[in-house]
Amino acid sequence: MLSRRLALALPALLAAPSGRAQGGTIRIVVPFPPGGSNDIIARQLAEALREPLGQPIIVENRAGAGGNVGAEAVARAAPDGATLLLTAPGPLAINEHLFRAMPYSPARDFAPIGLIASVPIVLMVHPQVPARTVADLIALARQQPGRIAFGSSGNGSTNHLAGELFRTMAGIDITHVPYRGAAPAMTDLVAGQIQMMFDNMPAALPQLREGRVRGLAVAGLRRAAALPDLPTVAESGLPGFEAEAWFGLVAPAATPPATLARLEQAVGRVLADPALRARFEQAGAEPGERLGAAFGAFIAAEREKWGRVVQASGARAD
């Protein structure tokens, strides 16, 4: 079903020549370093959108402050559809609960375009860690309080909060080590500098398939299609445990409705394309289906959900 914004702008869309470039290069800002799941999804989306939008599209990584640096750059950009933000939950739904002061308003400074993908989160350990199940890992952590370190892409990131939720629900003492992105955290997990990590499926799969890390469980309420033999954390002894990541595309808030509708239409078209869906699924991601206002409502619900998790964990970013 078309969103109200898309329906209102449809006459203008139909009047425009199909595929005609509407301007110069579109810049999709990823507020995290290259190599992580956010970056992987952004580059696949950028490639797919070039044809329906008829414009060159580049991906720019602007990391820092848990994603706030890149998100602020987009919030302050000209609202002409040329600068977009493709982000994980942090900048839109988590960081306002972590930082005492925010350089932008997640609720007021962005216009939702679409949910691009949802991805399972995987609990992994270094192969030398003597734990092959979630129960083994919990027992090991109880034997060695404070000695098991888990990495994340930064304070307040989804994988950080998944680790905090695990620590709280399991009643164990594990040490959080924040990094400037998931890719450097994964590098240290592979090297054995940290012992465990929750990370998104697209970044985790290559390491799991090569045997560089060992998967113990997925953090969602259901098993992942890409790793059907891996149990969930909930079915491994922590009932009710749930953490899942997603990636969404937004524009500066003052972007004209017709421009937003054009972007929304293009995103809906590529997300329905079997080729892109297959690439997402191969990477362990599930294509999104919420566009425009539906995605906006989803972000609001996520903001409330993660706010409760942050409050319960006591996590702070500054």
WOPESUL-V129810 format. One line per field, one symbol per residue. ss: DSSP state (H for helix, E for strand, C for the rest). burial: 1 if it has 9 or more other ideal C-beta (glycine too) atoms within 8 Angstrom, else 0. Layout:
ss = ???
burial = ???
//
This chain:
ss = CCCHHHHHHHHHHHHCCCCCCCCCCEEEEECCCCCCHHHHHHHHHHHHHHHHHCCCEEEEECCCHHHHHHHHHHHCCCCCCCEEEEECHHHHHHHHHHCCCCCCCCCCCEEEEEEEEEEEEEEEEECCCCCCCHHHHHHHHHHCCCCCEEEECCCCCHHHHHHHHHHHHHCCCCEEEECCCHHHHHHHHHHCCCCEEEEEHHHHHHHHHCCCEEEEEECCCCCCHHHCCCCECHHHCCCCCCCEEEEEEEEECCCCHHHHHHHHHHHHHHHCCHHHHHHHHHCCEEECCCECHHHHHHHHHHHHHHHHHHHHHCCCCC
burial = 001011001101100000000100011111111011111111111101110111101110111101111111111010101111111111111111111001010100111111111111111111001010010111111000000111111111111111111111110101111110111111011101011111111111101100001111111100110110011111010100101111111111101001111111111111101001101110111011011111111111011011101100101010
//
